[in-house]
């Protein structure tokens, strides 16, 4: 299925994985709603909705830069309406925006707990809810949520219960939507990297430059998304994919191309056995 002229609503698309997904789809002629908060450059993080929009156009797509805090329902509604006004519909939703804090229970302040739940859980729900009427009208609609395979092993919760439950909540919503929207022909899947991905979050919060060198480039997730949204929505739904699994299905065997440092021993991502 061709992606030329298809419209994708991508949260957290000003940098990192979200930006890589936006550029990957733009190369195939898609319309991209770049939905994020950043309108001024943060030296530690890099990227704004406007710089990403310029790169989307340069890559061959059409761009709409929308400043939006997905914790705010009115802003979500406005972002969706701006997208409809600009492109006339929504073919896919990529729930990428997420907050992370890997603190133990005693160290997790209420404001951090609330932030992760408001963005990861509530925000993901609101975005999907308000895009739903337009997904129902699309010929091959997809929802992709960046969250891990479901696994109740206590070790995934012990290192940071607050963060872990929000990410598993995202996956549970993805599976719930697969069942709820099956009759409407809307696909819902979760997608998660098998290794750490070289993003500002990995560098600043998890392991610095050393971990970045053991990671893969965000383009691996972008290639996975491009493959998933091409699949028939009625057939490719209800999966909690790892990126390596998707690339195998797509016939891509050379994963070394995604390594930040070719030949390096890669670091498994959180929630991956």
C-alpha positions as CSV (number, residue, x, y, z in Angstrom):
1,X,0.0,0.0,0.0
2,X,1.3,3.4,-1.0
3,X,1.6,6.2,1.7
4,X,1.6,9.1,-0.8
5,X,-1.0,11.6,0.5
6,X,-1.8,9.6,3.6
7,X,-2.0,11.6,6.9
8,X,-0.3,10.6,10.1
9,X,-0.8,12.3,13.5
10,X,2.4,11.8,15.4
11,X,2.9,12.9,19.1
12,X,6.3,13.8,20.4
13,X,7.5,14.3,16.8
14,X,9.8,17.2,17.4
15,X,12.8,15.0,18.1
16,X,14.1,11.5,18.6
17,X,12.0,8.5,17.6
18,X,8.9,10.6,16.8
19,X,10.9,12.8,14.4
20,X,12.5,9.7,12.8
21,X,9.1,8.3,12.2
22,X,7.9,11.6,10.7
23,X,10.8,11.8,8.3
24,X,10.5,8.1,7.3
25,X,6.9,8.5,6.4
26,X,7.6,11.9,4.7
27,X,10.1,10.3,2.4
28,X,7.1,8.3,1.0
29,X,5.0,11.4,0.4
30,X,2.9,11.3,3.5
31,X,1.3,14.3,5.3
32,X,2.6,14.7,8.8
33,X,1.0,16.4,11.8
34,X,3.9,17.1,14.1
35,X,2.3,17.3,17.5
36,X,4.5,18.3,20.4
37,X,5.2,21.1,22.9
38,X,8.6,22.3,21.7
39,X,8.6,25.6,19.8
40,X,12.0,26.8,21.1
41,X,15.2,24.9,21.0
42,X,16.5,23.2,24.2
43,X,20.2,22.7,23.8
44,X,20.0,19.5,25.9
45,X,17.3,18.0,23.7
46,X,17.3,19.6,20.3
47,X,14.5,20.0,17.8
48,X,11.2,21.9,17.7
49,X,8.0,21.3,15.8
50,X,9.1,23.9,13.3
51,X,12.6,22.5,12.6
52,X,11.0,19.0,12.2
53,X,8.3,20.5,9.8
54,X,11.1,21.9,7.6
55,X,12.8,18.6,7.5
56,X,9.6,16.8,6.7
57,X,9.0,19.1,3.7
58,X,12.6,18.6,2.6
59,X,12.2,14.8,2.8
60,X,9.2,15.0,0.4
61,X,6.2,15.2,2.7
62,X,3.7,17.8,3.7
63,X,4.0,19.2,7.3
64,X,1.7,20.7,9.9
65,X,3.5,21.9,13.0
66,X,1.1,21.9,15.9
67,X,2.1,23.0,19.4
68,X,0.2,20.7,21.8
69,X,0.5,19.4,25.3
70,X,-1.4,16.1,25.1
71,X,-2.3,16.4,28.8
72,X,-4.7,19.2,27.9
73,X,-7.9,17.8,26.2
74,X,-8.7,21.1,24.5
75,X,-5.3,21.3,23.0
76,X,-5.7,17.7,21.7
77,X,-9.0,18.6,20.2
78,X,-7.5,21.7,18.5
79,X,-4.6,19.7,17.2
80,X,-6.9,17.1,15.6
81,X,-9.1,19.9,14.1
82,X,-6.0,21.6,12.6
83,X,-5.0,18.4,11.1
84,X,-8.4,17.8,9.5
85,X,-8.5,21.4,8.2
86,X,-5.0,21.0,6.7
87,X,-5.2,17.5,5.2
88,X,-8.9,16.4,5.3
89,X,-8.5,13.2,7.3
90,X,-6.3,11.0,9.5
91,X,-5.0,7.6,8.3
92,X,-2.8,6.8,11.2
93,X,-2.0,7.8,14.8
94,X,1.4,7.2,16.3
95,X,1.3,7.5,20.1
96,X,5.0,8.3,20.7
97,X,5.0,11.0,23.3
98,X,6.1,9.7,26.7
99,X,7.6,10.8,30.0
100,X,10.2,8.8,31.9
101,X,11.6,8.8,35.4
102,X,13.3,5.7,36.7
103,X,13.0,6.3,40.4
104,X,12.2,3.9,43.2
105,X,9.0,4.4,45.1
106,X,10.5,6.5,47.9
107,X,12.2,8.7,45.4
108,X,9.3,9.3,43.1
109,X,7.6,12.6,43.9
110,X,3.9,12.9,43.3
111,X,4.4,15.4,40.5
112,X,6.7,13.0,38.6
113,X,4.1,10.2,39.1
114,X,1.4,12.4,37.9
115,X,3.4,13.7,34.9
116,X,4.0,10.1,33.6
117,X,0.4,9.1,34.0
118,X,-0.9,12.3,32.5
119,X,1.3,12.0,29.3
120,X,1.8,8.3,28.9
121,X,-1.7,7.1,29.8
122,X,-4.2,9.9,29.8
123,X,-2.6,11.7,26.8
124,X,-2.3,8.6,24.7
125,X,-6.0,7.8,25.5
126,X,-7.2,11.4,24.6
127,X,-5.2,11.5,21.4
128,X,-6.6,8.2,20.2
129,X,-10.2,9.1,21.4
130,X,-10.3,12.4,19.4
131,X,-8.7,10.9,16.3
132,X,-11.1,8.0,16.3
133,X,-14.0,9.6,14.3
134,X,-11.5,10.3,11.4
135,X,-9.8,6.9,11.6
136,X,-13.2,5.3,11.1
137,X,-13.4,7.1,7.8
138,X,-9.9,6.1,6.5
139,X,-9.5,3.2,4.1
140,X,-6.7,1.5,6.0
141,X,-6.5,3.1,9.5
142,X,-3.7,2.3,12.0
143,X,-2.9,3.1,15.6
144,X,0.6,2.4,16.7
145,X,1.6,3.0,20.4
146,X,5.2,3.0,21.4
147,X,5.0,0.6,24.4
148,X,6.4,-2.8,25.4
149,X,5.2,-6.4,25.2
150,X,3.0,-7.2,28.1
151,X,4.8,-9.2,30.8
152,X,3.9,-9.4,34.5
153,X,7.3,-10.5,35.6
154,X,8.0,-8.5,38.9
155,X,11.5,-7.5,37.6
156,X,10.0,-5.1,35.1
157,X,8.3,-3.2,37.9
158,X,10.9,-3.4,40.6
159,X,13.3,-0.9,39.1
160,X,10.7,1.8,38.7
161,X,7.1,0.8,39.4
162,X,5.6,4.3,38.5
163,X,7.1,4.4,35.0
164,X,6.6,0.7,34.3
165,X,2.9,0.7,35.0
166,X,2.4,3.7,32.7
167,X,4.1,1.9,29.8
168,X,2.2,-1.3,30.4
169,X,-1.0,0.7,30.5
170,X,-0.2,2.0,27.1
171,X,0.2,-1.5,25.8
172,X,-3.0,-2.6,27.5
173,X,-4.8,0.3,25.7
174,X,-3.4,-0.8,22.4
175,X,-4.7,-4.3,23.0
176,X,-8.0,-3.0,24.1
177,X,-8.4,-0.9,21.0
178,X,-7.5,-3.8,18.8
179,X,-10.5,-5.6,20.2
180,X,-12.8,-2.6,20.5
181,X,-12.1,-1.3,17.0
182,X,-12.0,-4.6,15.2
183,X,-15.5,-4.2,13.8
184,X,-14.5,-0.7,12.5
185,X,-11.5,-2.1,10.7
186,X,-9.0,0.0,12.7
187,X,-5.7,-1.7,13.5
188,X,-4.1,-1.1,16.9
189,X,-0.6,-2.4,17.7
190,X,2.1,-1.7,20.2
191,X,5.8,-1.4,19.1
192,X,8.9,-1.4,21.2
193,X,12.7,-1.6,20.5
194,X,14.7,-4.6,21.4
195,X,17.7,-2.5,22.1
196,X,18.1,1.0,23.5
197,X,17.7,3.8,20.9
198,X,20.0,6.7,20.6
199,X,17.8,9.6,21.8
200,X,18.3,12.5,24.1
201,X,16.4,10.6,26.8
202,X,18.9,7.7,26.6
203,X,21.8,10.1,26.7
204,X,20.5,12.4,29.4
205,X,18.6,10.1,31.7
206,X,19.8,6.6,31.3
207,X,23.5,6.2,30.4
208,X,25.2,9.1,28.7
209,X,27.3,8.8,25.6
210,X,28.5,5.4,26.6
211,X,25.0,4.0,26.3
212,X,24.3,5.9,23.1
213,X,27.3,4.0,21.5
214,X,25.6,0.7,22.5
215,X,22.3,1.7,20.9
216,X,20.6,1.7,17.6
217,X,19.5,4.7,15.5
218,X,15.8,5.9,15.7
219,X,15.5,5.0,12.0
220,X,14.9,1.3,13.0
221,X,11.6,2.3,14.6
222,X,10.7,4.5,11.6
223,X,11.2,1.6,9.2
224,X,9.0,-0.6,11.4
225,X,6.2,1.9,11.4
226,X,6.4,2.3,7.6
227,X,6.0,-1.5,7.3
228,X,3.1,-1.8,9.8
229,X,1.0,1.0,8.3
230,X,1.2,-0.6,4.9
231,X,-0.4,-3.8,6.2
232,X,-4.1,-4.5,5.9
233,X,-5.6,-3.0,9.0
234,X,-8.1,-5.9,9.4
235,X,-5.3,-8.4,9.5
236,X,-2.4,-6.7,11.2
237,X,-3.8,-5.8,14.6
238,X,-3.5,-6.8,18.3
239,X,0.2,-7.3,18.3
240,X,2.9,-6.1,20.8
241,X,5.7,-6.0,18.3
242,X,9.4,-5.8,19.0
243,X,11.2,-3.9,16.2
244,X,13.4,-6.9,15.3
245,X,10.3,-9.0,14.7
246,X,8.8,-6.4,12.4
247,X,11.9,-6.1,10.3
248,X,12.1,-9.9,9.9
249,X,8.5,-9.8,8.6
250,X,9.5,-6.9,6.3
251,X,12.5,-9.0,4.9
252,X,15.2,-6.7,6.4
253,X,18.0,-8.9,7.7
254,X,20.8,-6.3,7.9
255,X,20.3,-4.8,11.3
256,X,23.9,-3.6,11.6
257,X,22.9,-0.6,9.4
258,X,21.0,0.7,12.4
259,X,23.8,0.5,15.0
260,X,25.3,3.7,16.2
261,X,28.6,1.9,16.5
262,X,28.9,-1.0,14.0
263,X,30.1,-4.1,15.8
264,X,29.3,-2.8,19.3
265,X,27.6,-5.1,21.8
266,X,24.1,-3.6,22.0
267,X,22.2,-2.9,25.2
268,X,18.8,-4.5,25.5
269,X,16.0,-2.0,26.2
270,X,13.8,-2.0,29.2
271,X,11.1,-4.7,29.3
272,X,13.0,-6.9,26.9
273,X,14.2,-10.4,27.9
